[in-house]
Amino acid sequence: MGSDENILFNQKSFEELQFFLTSDFRVEILLELYESDKTVKDLKEILNKSESNILHYLKDFEEKELIERNKEIYTLTSKGFFTIKHIVKLISNWETINSNLDFWDSHLYDNLPLPFVLNMDLWDTSEIIKNDNLDYNKPSHVYHDLMFKSKYIKIMLPVLSTYHLDAVLTSIEENDGHLDLITSNILLENIYASEFHERFFKLKGKGKIRVYVVKQGGKLNKFLTCTENYALLYLIHDNGIYDDSIILLNEDKSNVEKLNKLFDSYKDTLNPQ
């Protein structure tokens, strides 16, 4: 439990959020101002609402210091800009989660790095790939095929999967590739004790593999792979078992680039090995 002060702060924040989300019209006005400064006449024509109705909401926004007026022109304040930007982000994240419920359902979602949780909308163009009657191991086969076309590889690894690790090491060896690996100390020890230890050490010694370990007590509940061409995500079941029966594949160039940047930002908070 937090302090009473924190509870009061959270309650106030919730009430401010309700102010927006209980009115589509409030959000519509702010979205229009988010795109560009406008007059009441502009808003009336775009939103097809009465001038008195628009002025009523604009007055509310001015009192909350979300907008400011310069003669006839209304513009967002910095507070208003960041407020509507986060509301748009919230809605986008919500839509992305709902559109991929088959993937998120029955999987662990806690302990995911916060930057990735706050940017779920980067998966909005993703494709769910799962086992089917024609291929009982389809996600792994897709991973294998995509990996051999990759050169710059970034992975958050929560489990030791010999099939996947072999594909990654082979890709590095054959494509003169590079791997940034985020994992735990325990899993790193398992790799060193596995059949892959010689190949792993050799590539690491050549600078082809860089290892970053999560902080003590930190957990990784997702198997994330980012390359120059795609991002791919496995999750862990609620029972703690790694689920290789379904993946989320993202091949949208812009979103993949942003996910790579998120990976790099998170990696920079960790200790290299």
MODACOR-V821555 format. One line per field, one symbol per residue. ss: DSSP state (H for helix, E for strand, - for the rest). A space follows every 10 residues. Layout:
ss=???
This chain:
ss=---HHHHHHH HHHHHHHHHH H--HHHHHHH HHHHH--E-H HHHHHHH--- HHHHHHHHHH HHH---EEEE --EEEE-HHH HHHHHHHHHH HHHHHHHHH- HHHH--E--- ---HHHH--H HHH---EEEE -------HHH HHHHHHH--- -EEEEE---- -HHHHHHHHH HHHHH--EEE EEE-HHHHHH HH----HHHH HHHHH---EE EEE------- -EEEEE---- EEEEEEE--- -EEEEEEEEE --HHHHHHHH HHHHHHH--- EE-
